[in-house]
Amino acid sequence: MTSAPTPEKDDGAGLGLRLTLPAQVLVLFISLFPLLMQLYISLTDWSPLSGMAWPRAWEFWNTFANYLDLVSDDRLWSALGRTALVMAVCVPLEFGLGLALATLFVDDFPGKRVAYSILIMPMMVVPAVAGYMFFMLFQSGGPVNDILSWFTAEPVSIAWLSDPTLALIAVMAADIWQWTPLMFLILLAGLVGVPDDQIKAATLLGASPVQRFLTIVIPRMKTIIVIALAIRCIEAFKIFDTLYIMTGGGPGVATETISVYIYKITTQDLIWGYVAAIALAILLVLSLLAVWAMRRMAK
Amino acid sequence: MSAIHLQGLVKRFGQFTALKTMDLAIADGEFMALLGPSGCGKSTTMNMIAGMERPSEGRILFGNQDVTGLPMGRRGVGFVFQNYAIFTHMTVRQNLSYGLRMMGRPASEVASRTGTMAEMLGLTALLDRPAAGLSVNILQRLAIGRSAVMEPAIFLLDEPLSNVDAAFRAVMRTELKSLQRQFRQTMVYVTHDQLEAMTMADRIAVMDHGVLQQVGTPLEVYNDPVNTFVARFIGAPGMNLLPGRLLQHAGGLCVDLGPLGISAPLPGPLAAAAASAPAEVIYGFRPEEVQLDPAAPLGLPLTVTERIGARSILHLGEGETSVRAVFQSGEPLPEAGLVRFQPAAAAVRLFDAATGRAIRGV
């Protein structure tokens, strides 16, 4: 009798905790364990080539040597800079193109549904396949050069993917081709959501189309715009598959982004202690950036 | 200058004709109410005056200027939307000053005109509040102020009071009327509420099924409806309409109302007009004009008595032959049984049963 639990005592935090404990343990294991493991390895010189399993990495303890190394790692810094460049070029262009296209698609026109389907198709292509497509397009005997030769009236044989600058341009072109549709889709949803009578009210008050766009449409879409930019910035920072298939980070290291660099030193150099240090450092910097960006947005 | 002329206005949406040939002249400074049930074409008419819709046929003139093809941004009309269309991402001040700012008026002028308008509408204390989350009553005033600050010569209001509570509606009716007197604008007011139209408008244009039924002052429309639709639509409750046959009886032209009995002889002018009309008529009279009299020729059993404060409504009979009668609450009223009554002679109206048109004595 006395051992029967009374519901009054149980319905608070205690019951909730007991019910969610298994899930919480699982989540902790999935997220916290790899983080701790990575932190541990990042403080050592351990490599899978050492012949020892990772729990014994303490035998190669080097404290913060990896973190000191990455400060002076030029290849890392130029990969970071290049990633930032890709973000800075691709995301605004995708936003501009996406917004322009979305504006066109607000009103009806003949063939809208077909045009719409064609427009969002690139987004559906597997990035690796898109990489292969653009690899073929940008061959020196490929279609891009053919089209250019129509304008120059003489054969063009630019070696796009072998030139450090041109290769980066080709990679950005592929990214813009593939991800403008996502911007278009998100921004179109935002545009359609702007109430019609607000536009009419502004028009009747004498606002020009540009004024209406700047004072009604854009402010009303602010949240959607922030979400679209955030998604694309995060994705652009992680750019990997398309780029890796097109250039492999080459020529040399000319198109190496942060993901490609980490991939290469992980699979080729196998210096996993150092890789862990880089990954953790980037995670830390990005988290701080994200917190700062969210604080700004909240204002 | 700001008179509005609608000439042979037609609006079709695909197969559907929303407005069939509308001709209407609204004088400069007049308060015109477009009144009708939903789907009657009143909002379509208003949208064409504002330039939101292009007429399929016909012309719209402001003064002497043909504005039929002029885009809505250049017509310079004030428009208050039914749901107000307040820019909720702005403050009250930004809403009020929007039009002036878009026109590029100097900041000092924007500030002073916005301030004056806010003062007039009692919005001064709220100027820096975000427009989102304000009460409907305030949004409503803001919507009017946002258009009024532009000092348009023509002001269009699309059912502006349909979303506000009853008490505030009464206040706003008075306020809108005094606003209009102050500005002397031409106002077009769309509503389905005949009380709003009756209390505020100089003239009422009654519409139904895309056709303009009658234009006139509130009293004209109330007293002399041109057809049974207007008779039924105007007034609360609407006019009593009973099918009957004309016949000579008791030394005059009367109407045989079947189960109710035979009416008293029609007054002279009406009898003269009815003499040449078809025999099948509709006999109409206002519920307010019913007199109870045990010796009266008409009679119906009492069905229900509605008591609404100062007034009581007797419901007599049912179906085709039902009559409503309105009395002041003080009057002694029958509790049950057959009620004998007759309408005041001057209040009787006749309509052609086939066409529904009024038969009028001169």
Boltz contact constraints between the chains, C-beta under 6 A:
constraints:
  - contact:
      token1: [A, 197]
      token2: [B, 81]
      max_distance: 6.0
  - contact:
      token1: [A, 197]
      token2: [B, 85]
      max_distance: 6.0
  - contact:
      token1: [A, 198]
      token2: [B, 85]
      max_distance: 6.0
  - contact:
      token1: [A, 201]
      token2: [B, 85]
      max_distance: 6.0
  - contact:
      token1: [A, 203]
      token2: [B, 72]
      max_distance: 6.0
  - contact:
      token1: [A, 203]
      token2: [B, 73]
      max_distance: 6.0
  - contact:
      token1: [A, 204]
      token2: [B, 72]
      max_distance: 6.0
  - contact:
      token1: [A, 204]
      token2: [B, 79]
      max_distance: 6.0
  - contact:
      token1: [A, 205]
      token2: [B, 98]
      max_distance: 6.0
  - contact:
      token1: [A, 205]
      token2: [B, 99]
      max_distance: 6.0
  - contact:
      token1: [A, 206]
      token2: [B, 73]
      max_distance: 6.0
  - contact:
      token1: [A, 206]
      token2: [B, 99]
      max_distance: 6.0
  - contact:
      token1: [A, 206]
      token2: [B, 102]
      max_distance: 6.0
  - contact:
      token1: [A, 206]
      token2: [B, 103]
      max_distance: 6.0
  - contact:
      token1: [A, 207]
      token2: [B, 102]
      max_distance: 6.0
  - contact:
      token1: [A, 211]
      token2: [B, 102]
      max_distance: 6.0
  - contact:
      token1: [A, 219]
      token2: [B, 89]
      max_distance: 6.0
